[in-house]
């Protein structure tokens, strides 16, 4: 398991570590205690990624609303 505090990780770093955790757990070749630690770290990484995604979605929503609260820039993309 990495030593980096999860709250200091970027979305990409947390997602990469989460993928590593899942791979180790799926292989099933780690001891029970290590599996528990990996599962706990994975759950925390998942929550962190979800929070980062929600924050990004809120930023995008704020950017795409005009002063009247109407969506802007949401029409079809120009070719």
PLY file of the C-alpha trace (Angstrom):
ply
format ascii 1.0
element vertex 79
property float x
property float y
property float z
element edge 78
property int vertex1
property int vertex2
end_header
0.00 0.00 0.00
1.17 3.48 -0.75
2.21 5.89 1.96
0.67 8.94 0.30
-2.28 10.32 2.28
-5.37 9.82 0.15
-6.62 13.36 0.68
-3.41 14.66 -0.96
-3.81 12.50 -4.08
-5.03 13.69 -7.45
-7.95 11.87 -9.01
-5.63 10.15 -11.46
-3.21 8.97 -8.78
-6.03 7.68 -6.58
-7.63 5.87 -9.51
-4.31 4.25 -10.49
-3.75 3.03 -6.94
-7.34 1.81 -6.71
-6.76 -0.27 -9.85
-3.64 -1.77 -8.24
-5.59 -2.61 -5.08
-8.35 -4.30 -7.08
-5.80 -6.32 -9.06
-4.10 -7.55 -5.88
-7.41 -8.49 -4.29
-8.61 -10.28 -7.42
-5.42 -12.34 -7.59
-6.17 -13.59 -4.09
-2.54 -14.25 -3.26
-2.28 -11.90 -0.27
-2.69 -12.83 3.37
-6.00 -12.18 5.10
-4.75 -9.24 7.16
-3.20 -7.62 4.11
-6.44 -8.20 2.17
-8.38 -6.37 4.87
-5.94 -3.46 4.74
-6.13 -3.38 0.95
-9.92 -3.44 1.06
-10.00 -0.54 3.54
-7.54 1.48 1.43
-9.54 0.67 -1.69
-12.79 1.84 -0.09
-11.14 5.11 0.94
-9.66 5.57 -2.55
-13.07 4.94 -4.12
-14.71 7.53 -1.86
-11.96 10.03 -2.69
-12.40 9.48 -6.43
-16.17 9.88 -6.14
-15.75 13.14 -4.21
-13.28 14.47 -6.80
-15.67 13.58 -9.63
-18.61 15.24 -7.88
-16.56 18.40 -7.34
-15.57 18.42 -11.01
-19.19 17.94 -12.10
-20.26 20.85 -9.90
-17.56 23.07 -11.43
-18.67 22.16 -14.93
-22.30 22.83 -14.02
-21.37 26.24 -12.59
-19.45 27.11 -15.73
-22.30 26.11 -18.02
-25.02 28.13 -16.26
-25.65 31.76 -17.13
-26.77 34.48 -14.71
-30.41 33.37 -15.04
-29.54 29.80 -14.12
-30.17 28.64 -17.67
-27.80 26.12 -19.19
-25.45 27.57 -21.78
-23.18 25.83 -24.22
-25.10 22.58 -23.97
-26.31 22.43 -27.56
-24.89 20.13 -30.20
-21.20 20.46 -30.90
-20.24 22.21 -34.13
-18.64 20.02 -36.77
0 1
1 2
2 3
3 4
4 5
5 6
6 7
7 8
8 9
9 10
10 11
11 12
12 13
13 14
14 15
15 16
16 17
17 18
18 19
19 20
20 21
21 22
22 23
23 24
24 25
25 26
26 27
27 28
28 29
29 30
30 31
31 32
32 33
33 34
34 35
35 36
36 37
37 38
38 39
39 40
40 41
41 42
42 43
43 44
44 45
45 46
46 47
47 48
48 49
49 50
50 51
51 52
52 53
53 54
54 55
55 56
56 57
57 58
58 59
59 60
60 61
61 62
62 63
63 64
64 65
65 66
66 67
67 68
68 69
69 70
70 71
71 72
72 73
73 74
74 75
75 76
76 77
77 78
